[in-house]
């Protein structure tokens, strides 16, 4: 009985973390594996977005700039 009361106290916090953190994080991971235009069909492209950012010089410059100023 006492365990159920404790779980009821924690349930709202778990629900909020799930709705505002876990679900958006999962959707972000899922969308990052797709070409997802604002209009039209999305297509699965796998890790191509990640490979593209590793080849982008603007990403590396921004990373250097951020590391320097932090």
N, CA, C, O and CB atoms as a CASP TS submission, in Angstrom:
PFRMAT TS
TARGET T0000
AUTHOR 0000-0000-0000
METHOD Language model
MODEL 1
PARENT N/A
ATOM      1  N   UNK     1       0.833  -1.210   0.000  1.00  0.00           N
ATOM      2  CA  UNK     1       0.000   0.000   0.000  1.00  0.00           C
ATOM      3  C   UNK     1       0.864   1.256   0.000  1.00  0.00           C
ATOM      4  O   UNK     1       0.603   2.187  -0.762  1.00  0.00           O
ATOM      5  CB  UNK     1      -0.940   0.008   1.219  1.00  0.00           C
ATOM      6  N   UNK     2       1.896   1.290   0.851  1.00  0.00           N
ATOM      7  CA  UNK     2       2.759   2.474   0.926  1.00  0.00           C
ATOM      8  C   UNK     2       3.521   2.682  -0.381  1.00  0.00           C
ATOM      9  O   UNK     2       3.775   3.816  -0.789  1.00  0.00           O
ATOM     10  CB  UNK     2       3.748   2.342   2.095  1.00  0.00           C
ATOM     11  N   UNK     3       3.880   1.586  -1.026  1.00  0.00           N
ATOM     12  CA  UNK     3       4.610   1.698  -2.290  1.00  0.00           C
ATOM     13  C   UNK     3       3.745   2.362  -3.357  1.00  0.00           C
ATOM     14  O   UNK     3       4.247   3.168  -4.141  1.00  0.00           O
ATOM     15  CB  UNK     3       5.075   0.313  -2.770  1.00  0.00           C
ATOM     16  N   UNK     4       2.471   2.040  -3.399  1.00  0.00           N
ATOM     17  CA  UNK     4       1.581   2.636  -4.389  1.00  0.00           C
ATOM     18  C   UNK     4       1.418   4.128  -4.159  1.00  0.00           C
ATOM     19  O   UNK     4       1.325   4.898  -5.115  1.00  0.00           O
ATOM     20  CB  UNK     4       0.222   1.953  -4.359  1.00  0.00           C
ATOM     21  N   UNK     5       1.382   4.542  -2.903  1.00  0.00           N
ATOM     22  CA  UNK     5       1.260   5.968  -2.600  1.00  0.00           C
ATOM     23  C   UNK     5       2.503   6.706  -3.093  1.00  0.00           C
ATOM     24  O   UNK     5       2.395   7.781  -3.683  1.00  0.00           O
ATOM     25  CB  UNK     5       1.060   6.194  -1.077  1.00  0.00           C
ATOM     26  N   UNK     6       3.675   6.133  -2.854  1.00  0.00           N
ATOM     27  CA  UNK     6       4.916   6.739  -3.339  1.00  0.00           C
ATOM     28  C   UNK     6       4.953   6.830  -4.855  1.00  0.00           C
ATOM     29  O   UNK     6       5.393   7.835  -5.415  1.00  0.00           O
ATOM     30  CB  UNK     6       6.111   5.947  -2.848  1.00  0.00           C
ATOM     31  N   UNK     7       4.493   5.788  -5.509  1.00  0.00           N
ATOM     32  CA  UNK     7       4.457   5.806  -6.972  1.00  0.00           C
ATOM     33  C   UNK     7       3.499   6.867  -7.495  1.00  0.00           C
ATOM     34  O   UNK     7       3.759   7.485  -8.527  1.00  0.00           O
ATOM     35  CB  UNK     7       4.055   4.439  -7.508  1.00  0.00           C
ATOM     36  N   UNK     8       2.400   7.079  -6.795  1.00  0.00           N
ATOM     37  CA  UNK     8       1.456   8.121  -7.210  1.00  0.00           C
ATOM     38  C   UNK     8       2.062   9.514  -7.077  1.00  0.00           C
ATOM     39  O   UNK     8       1.746  10.406  -7.864  1.00  0.00           O
ATOM     40  CB  UNK     8       0.175   8.033  -6.384  1.00  0.00           C
ATOM     41  N   UNK     9       2.930   9.704  -6.085  1.00  0.00           N
ATOM     42  CA  UNK     9       3.600  10.993  -5.940  1.00  0.00           C
ATOM     43  C   UNK     9       4.604  11.230  -7.070  1.00  0.00           C
ATOM     44  O   UNK     9       4.784  12.364  -7.514  1.00  0.00           O
ATOM     45  CB  UNK     9       4.308  11.071  -4.584  1.00  0.00           C
ATOM     46  N   UNK    10       5.243  10.184  -7.525  1.00  0.00           N
ATOM     47  CA  UNK    10       6.275  10.296  -8.554  1.00  0.00           C
ATOM     48  C   UNK    10       5.676  10.339  -9.957  1.00  0.00           C
ATOM     49  O   UNK    10       6.300  10.875 -10.872  1.00  0.00           O
ATOM     50  CB  UNK    10       7.252   9.135  -8.446  1.00  0.00           C
ATOM     51  N   UNK    11       4.508   9.798 -10.139  1.00  0.00           N
ATOM     52  CA  UNK    11       3.892   9.681 -11.461  1.00  0.00           C
ATOM     53  C   UNK    11       3.780  11.002 -12.219  1.00  0.00           C
ATOM     54  O   UNK    11       4.091  11.015 -13.410  1.00  0.00           O
ATOM     55  CB  UNK    11       2.534   9.086 -11.319  1.00  0.00           C
ATOM     56  N   UNK    12       3.356  12.119 -11.612  1.00  0.00           N
ATOM     57  CA  UNK    12       3.303  13.374 -12.379  1.00  0.00           C
ATOM     58  C   UNK    12       4.673  13.814 -12.895  1.00  0.00           C
ATOM     59  O   UNK    12       4.784  14.306 -14.018  1.00  0.00           O
ATOM     60  CB  UNK    12       2.713  14.477 -11.522  1.00  0.00           C
ATOM     61  N   UNK    13       5.706  13.642 -12.087  1.00  0.00           N
ATOM     62  CA  UNK    13       7.051  14.019 -12.530  1.00  0.00           C
ATOM     63  C   UNK    13       7.513  13.128 -13.676  1.00  0.00           C
ATOM     64  O   UNK    13       8.106  13.610 -14.642  1.00  0.00           O
ATOM     65  CB  UNK    13       8.048  13.935 -11.363  1.00  0.00           C
ATOM     66  N   UNK    14       7.246  11.851 -13.573  1.00  0.00           N
ATOM     67  CA  UNK    14       7.619  10.922 -14.646  1.00  0.00           C
ATOM     68  C   UNK    14       6.865  11.264 -15.924  1.00  0.00           C
ATOM     69  O   UNK    14       7.437  11.216 -17.013  1.00  0.00           O
ATOM     70  CB  UNK    14       7.334   9.460 -14.230  1.00  0.00           C
ATOM     71  N   UNK    15       5.601  11.604 -15.802  1.00  0.00           N
ATOM     72  CA  UNK    15       4.808  11.976 -16.978  1.00  0.00           C
ATOM     73  C   UNK    15       5.361  13.239 -17.631  1.00  0.00           C
ATOM     74  O   UNK    15       5.463  13.308 -18.856  1.00  0.00           O
ATOM     75  CB  UNK    15       3.335  12.184 -16.591  1.00  0.00           C
ATOM     76  N   UNK    16       5.718  14.238 -16.824  1.00  0.00           N
ATOM     77  CA  UNK    16       6.267  15.479 -17.385  1.00  0.00           C
ATOM     78  C   UNK    16       7.607  15.246 -18.066  1.00  0.00           C
ATOM     79  O   UNK    16       7.847  15.770 -19.153  1.00  0.00           O
ATOM     80  CB  UNK    16       6.423  16.530 -16.291  1.00  0.00           C
ATOM     81  N   UNK    17       8.476  14.470 -17.442  1.00  0.00           N
ATOM     82  CA  UNK    17       9.777  14.172 -18.056  1.00  0.00           C
ATOM     83  C   UNK    17       9.576  13.413 -19.360  1.00  0.00           C
ATOM     84  O   UNK    17      10.268  13.673 -20.344  1.00  0.00           O
ATOM     85  CB  UNK    17      10.670  13.353 -17.091  1.00  0.00           C
ATOM     86  N   UNK    18       8.643  12.489 -19.371  1.00  0.00           N
ATOM     87  CA  UNK    18       8.380  11.720 -20.589  1.00  0.00           C
ATOM     88  C   UNK    18       7.855  12.613 -21.704  1.00  0.00           C
ATOM     89  O   UNK    18       8.326  12.535 -22.839  1.00  0.00           O
ATOM     90  CB  UNK    18       7.382  10.599 -20.306  1.00  0.00           C
ATOM     91  N   UNK    19       6.882  13.459 -21.386  1.00  0.00           N
ATOM     92  CA  UNK    19       6.251  14.297 -22.409  1.00  0.00           C
ATOM     93  C   UNK    19       7.195  15.377 -22.917  1.00  0.00           C
ATOM     94  O   UNK    19       7.229  15.649 -24.117  1.00  0.00           O
ATOM     95  CB  UNK    19       4.987  14.938 -21.857  1.00  0.00           C
ATOM     96  N   UNK    20       7.965  15.999 -22.019  1.00  0.00           N
ATOM     97  CA  UNK    20       8.770  17.146 -22.420  1.00  0.00           C
ATOM     98  C   UNK    20      10.236  16.829 -22.677  1.00  0.00           C
ATOM     99  O   UNK    20      10.971  17.707 -23.129  1.00  0.00           O
ATOM    100  CB  UNK    20       8.680  18.190 -21.381  1.00  0.00           C
ATOM    101  N   UNK    21      10.693  15.595 -22.403  1.00  0.00           N
ATOM    102  CA  UNK    21      12.088  15.257 -22.656  1.00  0.00           C
ATOM    103  C   UNK    21      12.247  13.981 -23.471  1.00  0.00           C
ATOM    104  O   UNK    21      12.887  14.000 -24.523  1.00  0.00           O
ATOM    105  CB  UNK    21      12.822  15.116 -21.352  1.00  0.00           C
ATOM    106  N   UNK    22      11.690  12.897 -23.016  1.00  0.00           N
ATOM    107  CA  UNK    22      11.926  11.599 -23.657  1.00  0.00           C
ATOM    108  C   UNK    22      11.316  11.548 -25.056  1.00  0.00           C
ATOM    109  O   UNK    22      11.989  11.148 -26.006  1.00  0.00           O
ATOM    110  CB  UNK    22      11.350  10.469 -22.795  1.00  0.00           C
ATOM    111  N   UNK    23      10.065  11.943 -25.194  1.00  0.00           N
ATOM    112  CA  UNK    23       9.408  11.897 -26.509  1.00  0.00           C
ATOM    113  C   UNK    23      10.066  12.856 -27.502  1.00  0.00           C
ATOM    114  O   UNK    23      10.348  12.443 -28.626  1.00  0.00           O
ATOM    115  CB  UNK    23       7.918  12.237 -26.370  1.00  0.00           C
ATOM    116  N   UNK    24      10.327  14.134 -27.136  1.00  0.00           N
ATOM    117  CA  UNK    24      11.017  15.007 -28.092  1.00  0.00           C
ATOM    118  C   UNK    24      12.418  14.515 -28.459  1.00  0.00           C
ATOM    119  O   UNK    24      12.841  14.658 -29.606  1.00  0.00           O
ATOM    120  CB  UNK    24      11.112  16.401 -27.528  1.00  0.00           C
ATOM    121  N   UNK    25      13.136  13.942 -27.501  1.00  0.00           N
ATOM    122  CA  UNK    25      14.462  13.410 -27.802  1.00  0.00           C
ATOM    123  C   UNK    25      14.371  12.254 -28.791  1.00  0.00           C
ATOM    124  O   UNK    25      15.175  12.167 -29.720  1.00  0.00           O
ATOM    125  CB  UNK    25      15.159  12.952 -26.517  1.00  0.00           C
ATOM    126  N   UNK    26      13.403  11.372 -28.600  1.00  0.00           N
ATOM    127  CA  UNK    26      13.206  10.266 -29.534  1.00  0.00           C
ATOM    128  C   UNK    26      12.798  10.743 -30.913  1.00  0.00           C
ATOM    129  O   UNK    26      13.280  10.224 -31.920  1.00  0.00           O
ATOM    130  CB  UNK    26      12.166   9.316 -29.001  1.00  0.00           C
ATOM    131  N   UNK    27      11.908  11.733 -30.968  1.00  0.00           N
ATOM    132  CA  UNK    27      11.490  12.280 -32.265  1.00  0.00           C
ATOM    133  C   UNK    27      12.658  12.958 -32.981  1.00  0.00           C
ATOM    134  O   UNK    27      12.794  12.848 -34.199  1.00  0.00           O
ATOM    135  CB  UNK    27      10.336  13.282 -32.077  1.00  0.00           C
ATOM    136  N   UNK    28      13.497  13.656 -32.223  1.00  0.00           N
ATOM    137  CA  UNK    28      14.664  14.302 -32.817  1.00  0.00           C
ATOM    138  C   UNK    28      15.612  13.267 -33.407  1.00  0.00           C
ATOM    139  O   UNK    28      16.115  13.441 -34.517  1.00  0.00           O
ATOM    140  CB  UNK    28      15.395  15.155 -31.776  1.00  0.00           C
ATOM    141  N   UNK    29      15.854  12.200 -32.671  1.00  0.00           N
ATOM    142  CA  UNK    29      16.721  11.135 -33.184  1.00  0.00           C
ATOM    143  C   UNK    29      16.126  10.511 -34.442  1.00  0.00           C
ATOM    144  O   UNK    29      16.844  10.259 -35.410  1.00  0.00           O
ATOM    145  CB  UNK    29      16.941  10.053 -32.110  1.00  0.00           C
ATOM    146  N   UNK    30      14.826  10.263 -34.432  1.00  0.00           N
ATOM    147  CA  UNK    30      14.153   9.669 -35.596  1.00  0.00           C
ATOM    148  C   UNK    30      14.220  10.605 -36.802  1.00  0.00           C
ATOM    149  O   UNK    30      14.518  10.171 -37.915  1.00  0.00           O
ATOM    150  CB  UNK    30      12.683   9.344 -35.261  1.00  0.00           C
ATOM    151  N   UNK    31      13.940  11.896 -36.577  1.00  0.00           N
ATOM    152  CA  UNK    31      13.934  12.853 -37.680  1.00  0.00           C
ATOM    153  C   UNK    31      15.338  13.089 -38.228  1.00  0.00           C
ATOM    154  O   UNK    31      15.491  13.412 -39.406  1.00  0.00           O
ATOM    155  CB  UNK    31      13.324  14.174 -37.226  1.00  0.00           C
ATOM    156  N   UNK    32      16.366  12.934 -37.394  1.00  0.00           N
ATOM    157  CA  UNK    32      17.728  13.157 -37.873  1.00  0.00           C
ATOM    158  C   UNK    32      18.166  12.096 -38.871  1.00  0.00           C
ATOM    159  O   UNK    32      19.136  12.296 -39.603  1.00  0.00           O
ATOM    160  CB  UNK    32      18.691  13.188 -36.707  1.00  0.00           C
ATOM    161  N   UNK    33      17.476  10.992 -38.909  1.00  0.00           N
ATOM    162  CA  UNK    33      17.803   9.920 -39.845  1.00  0.00           C
ATOM    163  C   UNK    33      17.018  10.017 -41.146  1.00  0.00           C
ATOM    164  O   UNK    33      17.070   9.110 -41.977  1.00  0.00           O
ATOM    165  CB  UNK    33      17.548   8.583 -39.202  1.00  0.00           C
ATOM    166  N   UNK    34      16.291  11.115 -41.320  1.00  0.00           N
ATOM    167  CA  UNK    34      15.455  11.315 -42.499  1.00  0.00           C
ATOM    168  C   UNK    34      15.762  12.657 -43.153  1.00  0.00           C
ATOM    169  O   UNK    34      16.266  13.577 -42.509  1.00  0.00           O
ATOM    170  CB  UNK    34      13.969  11.233 -42.125  1.00  0.00           C
ATOM    171  N   UNK    35      15.453  12.751 -44.431  1.00  0.00           N
ATOM    172  CA  UNK    35      15.378  14.043 -45.092  1.00  0.00           C
ATOM    173  C   UNK    35      13.937  14.484 -44.893  1.00  0.00           C
ATOM    174  O   UNK    35      13.025  13.912 -45.490  1.00  0.00           O
ATOM    175  CB  UNK    35      15.794  13.976 -46.640  1.00  0.00           C
ATOM    176  N   UNK    36      13.723  15.503 -44.053  1.00  0.00           N
ATOM    177  CA  UNK    36      12.383  15.846 -43.593  1.00  0.00           C
ATOM    178  C   UNK    36      12.051  17.271 -44.009  1.00  0.00           C
ATOM    179  O   UNK    36      12.222  18.196 -43.215  1.00  0.00           O
ATOM    180  CB  UNK    36      12.267  15.684 -42.060  1.00  0.00           C
ATOM    181  N   UNK    37      11.571  17.472 -45.261  1.00  0.00           N
ATOM    182  CA  UNK    37      11.223  18.826 -45.701  1.00  0.00           C
ATOM    183  C   UNK    37       9.934  19.308 -45.032  1.00  0.00           C
ATOM    184  O   UNK    37       9.152  18.506 -44.522  1.00  0.00           O
ATOM    185  CB  UNK    37      11.071  18.868 -47.232  1.00  0.00           C
ATOM    186  N   UNK    38       9.726  20.616 -45.040  1.00  0.00           N
ATOM    187  CA  UNK    38       8.499  21.158 -44.458  1.00  0.00           C
ATOM    188  C   UNK    38       7.268  20.707 -45.224  1.00  0.00           C
ATOM    189  O   UNK    38       6.218  20.450 -44.636  1.00  0.00           O
ATOM    190  CB  UNK    38       8.556  22.676 -44.424  1.00  0.00           C
ATOM    191  N   UNK    39       7.402  20.615 -46.524  1.00  0.00           N
ATOM    192  CA  UNK    39       6.288  20.175 -47.366  1.00  0.00           C
ATOM    193  C   UNK    39       6.729  18.917 -48.109  1.00  0.00           C
ATOM    194  O   UNK    39       7.863  18.839 -48.581  1.00  0.00           O
ATOM    195  CB  UNK    39       5.843  21.306 -48.373  1.00  0.00           C
ATOM    196  N   UNK    40       5.861  17.958 -48.213  1.00  0.00           N
ATOM    197  CA  UNK    40       6.164  16.767 -48.990  1.00  0.00           C
ATOM    198  C   UNK    40       6.576  15.590 -48.119  1.00  0.00           C
ATOM    199  O   UNK    40       6.555  15.652 -46.890  1.00  0.00           O
ATOM    200  CB  UNK    40       7.251  17.066 -49.979  1.00  0.00           C
ATOM    201  N   UNK    41       6.945  14.534 -48.793  1.00  0.00           N
ATOM    202  CA  UNK    41       7.291  13.282 -48.136  1.00  0.00           C
ATOM    203  C   UNK    41       8.681  13.333 -47.525  1.00  0.00           C
ATOM    204  O   UNK    41       9.587  13.964 -48.069  1.00  0.00           O
ATOM    205  CB  UNK    41       7.201  12.135 -49.116  1.00  0.00           C
ATOM    206  N   UNK    42       8.839  12.670 -46.403  1.00  0.00           N
ATOM    207  CA  UNK    42      10.169  12.513 -45.833  1.00  0.00           C
ATOM    208  C   UNK    42      10.727  11.167 -46.298  1.00  0.00           C
ATOM    209  O   UNK    42       9.990  10.198 -46.482  1.00  0.00           O
ATOM    210  CB  UNK    42      10.134  12.605 -44.266  1.00  0.00           C
ATOM    211  N   UNK    43      12.039  11.135 -46.481  1.00  0.00           N
ATOM    212  CA  UNK    43      12.684   9.913 -46.943  1.00  0.00           C
ATOM    213  C   UNK    43      13.792   9.535 -45.972  1.00  0.00           C
ATOM    214  O   UNK    43      14.485  10.399 -45.434  1.00  0.00           O
ATOM    215  CB  UNK    43      13.245  10.087 -48.377  1.00  0.00           C
ATOM    216  N   UNK    44      13.948   8.246 -45.757  1.00  0.00           N
ATOM    217  CA  UNK    44      14.978   7.739 -44.861  1.00  0.00           C
ATOM    218  C   UNK    44      16.336   7.856 -45.542  1.00  0.00           C
ATOM    219  O   UNK    44      16.512   7.385 -46.665  1.00  0.00           O
ATOM    220  CB  UNK    44      14.688   6.271 -44.456  1.00  0.00           C
ATOM    221  N   UNK    45      17.299   8.485 -44.863  1.00  0.00           N
ATOM    222  CA  UNK    45      18.645   8.612 -45.425  1.00  0.00           C
ATOM    223  C   UNK    45      19.716   8.079 -44.482  1.00  0.00           C
ATOM    224  O   UNK    45      20.905   8.178 -44.785  1.00  0.00           O
ATOM    225  CB  UNK    45      18.934  10.063 -45.757  1.00  0.00           C
ATOM    226  N   UNK    46      19.324   7.528 -43.367  1.00  0.00           N
ATOM    227  CA  UNK    46      20.280   6.922 -42.447  1.00  0.00           C
ATOM    228  C   UNK    46      21.203   7.951 -41.818  1.00  0.00           C
ATOM    229  O   UNK    46      20.748   8.987 -41.332  1.00  0.00           O
ATOM    230  CB  UNK    46      21.099   5.876 -43.165  1.00  0.00           C
ATOM    231  N   UNK    47      22.481   7.671 -41.826  1.00  0.00           N
ATOM    232  CA  UNK    47      23.469   8.536 -41.182  1.00  0.00           C
ATOM    233  C   UNK    47      24.031   9.612 -42.101  1.00  0.00           C
ATOM    234  O   UNK    47      25.011  10.266 -41.744  1.00  0.00           O
ATOM    235  CB  UNK    47      24.594   7.706 -40.657  1.00  0.00           C
ATOM    236  N   UNK    48      23.442   9.813 -43.267  1.00  0.00           N
ATOM    237  CA  UNK    48      23.958  10.798 -44.220  1.00  0.00           C
ATOM    238  C   UNK    48      23.999  12.206 -43.638  1.00  0.00           C
ATOM    239  O   UNK    48      24.925  12.960 -43.939  1.00  0.00           O
ATOM    240  CB  UNK    48      23.113  10.795 -45.475  1.00  0.00           C
ATOM    241  N   UNK    49      23.023  12.583 -42.813  1.00  0.00           N
ATOM    242  CA  UNK    49      23.054  13.913 -42.193  1.00  0.00           C
ATOM    243  C   UNK    49      24.287  14.074 -41.308  1.00  0.00           C
ATOM    244  O   UNK    49      24.903  15.140 -41.287  1.00  0.00           O
ATOM    245  CB  UNK    49      21.778  14.151 -41.367  1.00  0.00           C
ATOM    246  N   UNK    50      24.644  13.025 -40.583  1.00  0.00           N
ATOM    247  CA  UNK    50      25.810  13.094 -39.702  1.00  0.00           C
ATOM    248  C   UNK    50      27.107  13.124 -40.503  1.00  0.00           C
ATOM    249  O   UNK    50      28.042  13.840 -40.144  1.00  0.00           O
ATOM    250  CB  UNK    50      25.819  11.906 -38.737  1.00  0.00           C
ATOM    251  N   UNK    51      27.168  12.356 -41.577  1.00  0.00           N
ATOM    252  CA  UNK    51      28.357  12.399 -42.428  1.00  0.00           C
ATOM    253  C   UNK    51      28.499  13.768 -43.087  1.00  0.00           C
ATOM    254  O   UNK    51      29.614  14.261 -43.257  1.00  0.00           O
ATOM    255  CB  UNK    51      28.293  11.298 -43.499  1.00  0.00           C
ATOM    256  N   UNK    52      27.385  14.378 -43.456  1.00  0.00           N
ATOM    257  CA  UNK    52      27.423  15.702 -44.088  1.00  0.00           C
ATOM    258  C   UNK    52      27.954  16.752 -43.125  1.00  0.00           C
ATOM    259  O   UNK    52      28.732  17.617 -43.528  1.00  0.00           O
ATOM    260  CB  UNK    52      26.027  16.102 -44.580  1.00  0.00           C
ATOM    261  N   UNK    53      27.554  16.695 -41.875  1.00  0.00           N
ATOM    262  CA  UNK    53      28.029  17.706 -40.926  1.00  0.00           C
ATOM    263  C   UNK    53      29.512  17.514 -40.613  1.00  0.00           C
ATOM    264  O   UNK    53      30.213  18.487 -40.334  1.00  0.00           O
ATOM    265  CB  UNK    53      27.207  17.651 -39.629  1.00  0.00           C
ATOM    266  N   UNK    54      29.992  16.285 -40.655  1.00  0.00           N
ATOM    267  CA  UNK    54      31.416  16.047 -40.415  1.00  0.00           C
ATOM    268  C   UNK    54      32.280  16.560 -41.563  1.00  0.00           C
ATOM    269  O   UNK    54      33.461  16.843 -41.366  1.00  0.00           O
ATOM    270  CB  UNK    54      31.671  14.562 -40.203  1.00  0.00           C
ATOM    271  N   UNK    55      31.707  16.683 -42.755  1.00  0.00           N
ATOM    272  CA  UNK    55      32.437  17.221 -43.906  1.00  0.00           C
ATOM    273  C   UNK    55      32.299  18.733 -44.036  1.00  0.00           C
ATOM    274  O   UNK    55      32.988  19.341 -44.855  1.00  0.00           O
ATOM    275  CB  UNK    55      31.954  16.560 -45.177  1.00  0.00           C
ATOM    276  N   UNK    56      31.431  19.348 -43.253  1.00  0.00           N
ATOM    277  CA  UNK    56      31.138  20.776 -43.372  1.00  0.00           C
ATOM    278  C   UNK    56      32.161  21.602 -42.593  1.00  0.00           C
ATOM    279  O   UNK    56      32.317  21.426 -41.385  1.00  0.00           O
ATOM    280  CB  UNK    56      29.712  21.079 -42.867  1.00  0.00           C
ATOM    281  N   UNK    57      32.853  22.495 -43.284  1.00  0.00           N
ATOM    282  CA  UNK    57      33.868  23.321 -42.617  1.00  0.00           C
ATOM    283  C   UNK    57      33.242  24.320 -41.651  1.00  0.00           C
ATOM    284  O   UNK    57      33.873  24.700 -40.665  1.00  0.00           O
ATOM    285  CB  UNK    57      34.707  24.065 -43.654  1.00  0.00           C
ATOM    286  N   UNK    58      32.017  24.749 -41.916  1.00  0.00           N
ATOM    287  CA  UNK    58      31.351  25.679 -40.983  1.00  0.00           C
ATOM    288  C   UNK    58      31.127  25.028 -39.625  1.00  0.00           C
ATOM    289  O   UNK    58      31.231  25.697 -38.596  1.00  0.00           O
ATOM    290  CB  UNK    58      30.003  26.154 -41.562  1.00  0.00           C
ATOM    291  N   UNK    59      30.825  23.747 -39.606  1.00  0.00           N
ATOM    292  CA  UNK    59      30.649  23.032 -38.342  1.00  0.00           C
ATOM    293  C   UNK    59      31.941  23.034 -37.544  1.00  0.00           C
ATOM    294  O   UNK    59      31.935  23.322 -36.348  1.00  0.00           O
ATOM    295  CB  UNK    59      30.185  21.591 -38.594  1.00  0.00           C
ATOM    296  N   UNK    60      33.061  22.709 -38.210  1.00  0.00           N
ATOM    297  CA  UNK    60      34.340  22.647 -37.500  1.00  0.00           C
ATOM    298  C   UNK    60      34.781  24.028 -37.035  1.00  0.00           C
ATOM    299  O   UNK    60      35.346  24.161 -35.949  1.00  0.00           O
ATOM    300  CB  UNK    60      35.417  22.030 -38.394  1.00  0.00           C
ATOM    301  N   UNK    61      34.530  25.060 -37.841  1.00  0.00           N
ATOM    302  CA  UNK    61      34.860  26.419 -37.411  1.00  0.00           C
ATOM    303  C   UNK    61      34.023  26.832 -36.203  1.00  0.00           C
ATOM    304  O   UNK    61      34.543  27.437 -35.265  1.00  0.00           O
ATOM    305  CB  UNK    61      34.647  27.411 -38.562  1.00  0.00           C
ATOM    306  N   UNK    62      32.759  26.516 -36.222  1.00  0.00           N
ATOM    307  CA  UNK    62      31.891  26.836 -35.085  1.00  0.00           C
ATOM    308  C   UNK    62      32.319  26.071 -33.844  1.00  0.00           C
ATOM    309  O   UNK    62      32.278  26.610 -32.738  1.00  0.00           O
ATOM    310  CB  UNK    62      30.428  26.519 -35.419  1.00  0.00           C
ATOM    311  N   UNK    63      32.727  24.831 -34.014  1.00  0.00           N
ATOM    312  CA  UNK    63      33.186  24.031 -32.883  1.00  0.00           C
ATOM    313  C   UNK    63      34.469  24.607 -32.290  1.00  0.00           C
ATOM    314  O   UNK    63      34.616  24.679 -31.070  1.00  0.00           O
ATOM    315  CB  UNK    63      33.408  22.578 -33.315  1.00  0.00           C
ATOM    316  N   UNK    64      35.402  25.019 -33.158  1.00  0.00           N
ATOM    317  CA  UNK    64      36.646  25.648 -32.676  1.00  0.00           C
ATOM    318  C   UNK    64      36.350  26.950 -31.951  1.00  0.00           C
ATOM    319  O   UNK    64      36.910  27.212 -30.886  1.00  0.00           O
ATOM    320  CB  UNK    64      37.611  25.909 -33.847  1.00  0.00           C
ATOM    321  N   UNK    65      35.480  27.762 -32.519  1.00  0.00           N
ATOM    322  CA  UNK    65      35.107  29.040 -31.916  1.00  0.00           C
ATOM    323  C   UNK    65      34.480  28.822 -30.538  1.00  0.00           C
ATOM    324  O   UNK    65      34.816  29.519 -29.581  1.00  0.00           O
ATOM    325  CB  UNK    65      34.131  29.805 -32.834  1.00  0.00           C
ATOM    326  N   UNK    66      33.578  27.864 -30.443  1.00  0.00           N
ATOM    327  CA  UNK    66      32.915  27.568 -29.173  1.00  0.00           C
ATOM    328  C   UNK    66      33.909  27.047 -28.145  1.00  0.00           C
ATOM    329  O   UNK    66      33.871  27.452 -26.983  1.00  0.00           O
ATOM    330  CB  UNK    66      31.793  26.550 -29.381  1.00  0.00           C
ATOM    331  N   UNK    67      34.790  26.158 -28.560  1.00  0.00           N
ATOM    332  CA  UNK    67      35.786  25.611 -27.634  1.00  0.00           C
ATOM    333  C   UNK    67      36.739  26.699 -27.154  1.00  0.00           C
ATOM    334  O   UNK    67      37.144  26.700 -25.991  1.00  0.00           O
ATOM    335  CB  UNK    67      36.577  24.475 -28.303  1.00  0.00           C
ATOM    336  N   UNK    68      37.096  27.614 -28.029  1.00  0.00           N
ATOM    337  CA  UNK    68      38.014  28.696 -27.657  1.00  0.00           C
ATOM    338  C   UNK    68      37.395  29.603 -26.602  1.00  0.00           C
ATOM    339  O   UNK    68      38.061  29.974 -25.636  1.00  0.00           O
ATOM    340  CB  UNK    68      38.402  29.517 -28.892  1.00  0.00           C
ATOM    341  N   UNK    69      36.133  29.962 -26.779  1.00  0.00           N
ATOM    342  CA  UNK    69      35.495  30.911 -25.873  1.00  0.00           C
ATOM    343  C   UNK    69      34.870  30.262 -24.643  1.00  0.00           C
ATOM    344  O   UNK    69      34.330  30.959 -23.783  1.00  0.00           O
ATOM    345  CB  UNK    69      34.447  31.674 -26.610  1.00  0.00           C
ATOM    346  N   UNK    70      34.937  28.952 -24.551  1.00  0.00           N
ATOM    347  CA  UNK    70      34.481  28.310 -23.319  1.00  0.00           C
ATOM    348  C   UNK    70      35.681  27.814 -22.594  1.00  0.00           C
ATOM    349  O   UNK    70      35.554  27.231 -21.517  1.00  0.00           O
ATOM    350  CB  UNK    70      33.490  27.160 -23.591  1.00  0.00           C
TER
END
